[in-house]
Amino acid sequence: MAENAGMTSADRIADLRGAALLDALERLDPLGPEAHALDVNALVEALDPAELRKDDFRRFLKALLALASRAPAFDLSKVEPGRFASLVASASRAQLESVVADRALRERVLDEIFARMGAHIRPDRARDLQAVVHWRLSGGAGEGGYDRYETAISHGSCTVSREMHASPRVTITIAPADFFRLITHQATPAVLFVTGRIKVKGDLAFAAGLIGFFDLPKPV
């Protein structure tokens, strides 16, 4: 009893798991003292998608998104790369598909992943490379039903845009759930290609080795 008496409200929230943690986050005042004392990385680490129902994973991300709108410390960009990779990798396909069915969450998660690509380029491998890749994520709101991203690799750096500025060396079409599996080392381009889950137009050999130009964080 004495041990519990010394715990703050933030401590109690951080100790919660599963649906109880989701309920607490959805009720949390983003500007209140409990929110100020919480760490988004600790919350992500405390969450095990295997303990959640399909829609609960979406609820968790949506709760973080709502908190981040008033308290930037909860933004997904504050989640450490390894923990972010673990969060995505441990979610089931049904949970990921529930996330991408929510338009706001889909855009936020995809934007976050692509924004991190520039930080994960490997300059040692890409210093002599100049190539533009167009990504088409199916089920989107853009032209033809795709969300589109352009990654331009030049002399060891990578820039990302939602606008298509240059002719691509390769265009890659993939469902978001499979893209999540690809960038968290849960699937390889070769396996996705032979199973028809990824479509490539352009330089096939370059596309097959594209991931090798990035040091993508592995789940911790």
N, C-alpha and C positions, 0 to 999 in steps of 0.2 A: 504493500500500500504506500509506504514511504517513497519507494522508487517511482511509482506512478505519480505521486504528488509533486515530484520534482520535474516532471515532464511538461514541456510547453505544448500548446495546441499544435504547433508545427511539428514537434517530435511525434505526437500521436498520429498526425496525418502521414508522416514519412514512414511510420511503422505499419500502416495499413497495406493490405494486399487485395488484388482482384477487384470485385465489384464494390467493395467498401471504399477502396481508394478512389474509384471513379466517382462514387456518390459524393465523397468529400471534395474532390476537385471541382465538380460541377456546382457545389454550393459555396466555393471559396470566393471571398472578396479579393480581387486582384490588387487592391490598394490597401488591404488590411495588414496587420502585423504578422499574421500567420503566413500569408503569401510572401511577404518580405523575407521571412526566415527560411523559406523552402528553397531547395536547389533543384533545378530542372533535371540535372544529370542523376541525382539521387532518385527522383521520381521515375525516370526512365529505367534505371537499374532495378527499381523495386517492382516494375511491372513485368509479368510473365504472360505473354499472349496466350500460352497454352492453358492458362487458368481462366481465360475469358471466352465468352460466347462470341459469335461472329461479329455482331454489331458493337460489342464492348470495346474492341480495339479502335473502331471509328470514334466511339464516344471519348476515349482517352485523348486521341489526337485533336478532336474537336474542342475538348475542354482546355487543352494547352493553347490552341488557337485563340479561343475566347479570352483566356487569361493574358496572352501575349498582346492582344489588342490594346490593353491598358497597362500591362506590366511587361516591358520588353525582355526581362530576364527569363521569361518562359518561352521565348521564341525558339523554334526548332534549330535556328542557326547557332544557338548556345549549347546544343547537345554535342558532346565530344564525338569525333568521327567513329571510333570503335563502338561506342554505345549506340549511336544512330544506326550503324550497320547491324548490330545485334538485334535492335528493336525490329527492324524491317525483316531480317533473316528469320527471326523466330515466329513471325506471324504466319498463319496459314494462308493458303491461296484464297479461301473464302473470306478471311478477314481483310486481306489486301483488296479484294474486289469490292468489299463493302466500303472501304476507304475511297477508292477511285470512283464509286458511284455517287459520292458527294462532291459536287463540282468545286466548291471552295477548298476542300481538303485535297482533292486531286491536284489542283493547281499549286497549292502551297507545298505539298510533298515533292512533286516533280520539280518545281522551281528550286527547292532546297537542294535536291540531288544534283541538278545540273549546275547550280551555283558552286557547288563543292568541286566540280570536275576541274576547274581551273587551278585549284589548290593541290590537286592530286596528280597533275601531269608529271611525268618523269623527264626532266630536262636532259638527263644523260642519254635517254633513248630517243627523245623527240627533237633534239637540237637541230638536226638536218632535215626535219620533216616539215613540209607545208601541205596541208590537206584540210579540206572542208567536209564535214559530215552533216548530213541532214537527218534528223530523227523524226519519225512519224509515230506518235503514240495513239493507238486505236481507241475508239470510244470517246473522242474529244469533241470539243465544240467548234473547232476550226474548219477550214475548207476540207471537204471530203470526209468529215467526221474524225479529224485527227488534231491532236495537239502537236505543234511543230516546234522543234528547237534546232538551232544551228550551232555546232561546235567547230571553231576554226583553230587549227593547230599550226603554229608558226614559230620556228626557231626556239623550241622548248617551252612555249607558253600556250595556253588554251583560253580562248574567250568564248563566251556563250551568249546567244541572242535568241529572242523569240521571233525575230525577223530573219528572212532568208536573204542574205546579202550577196552571196556568191554561188557559182556553180559547184555542186558537190562532187567530190571524188567517189562518194558512196552515199546512198540513201538507205536508211535502215527503218523498216516498219516492224513494230512489235507492240504487243499488248502491255499495258503498264505493269501488271502483275509479273509477267515474264521479265520485263526490264528490271524490276526490283530484284528478282532472283539472280539476274545476270550480274548486277553491280554489287551484290553481296556474296558473290562466289558460290551461290547455290546451283548455278547452271552455267554451262560453257556455251559460247557462240556455236560451236560445232553441233552440240546436242540439240540446241534450239533450232538450228537450221535443218537438220535431218528430220526433226519431228514436225517441221512446218510452222513452228511458233515464231520464227523470225524470217523476214524476207529482206533480201539484199539486192539493190540495184546498183550496178557499177563494179568497182574493183573488189571482187570476192576475196582475193588473197589479203588485201589490205584490211578488209572488214574482219577477217578471221583473226588477225593479229592486233586489232585496234585496242582491245583491253590491255594488252601488254605495254602500251605507252602510258598507262596510268598506274599509280600505286594506290589502288582502291583499298580502303581500310577493311580489315577482316573483323568479323564479329568477335567480341571479347568474351 
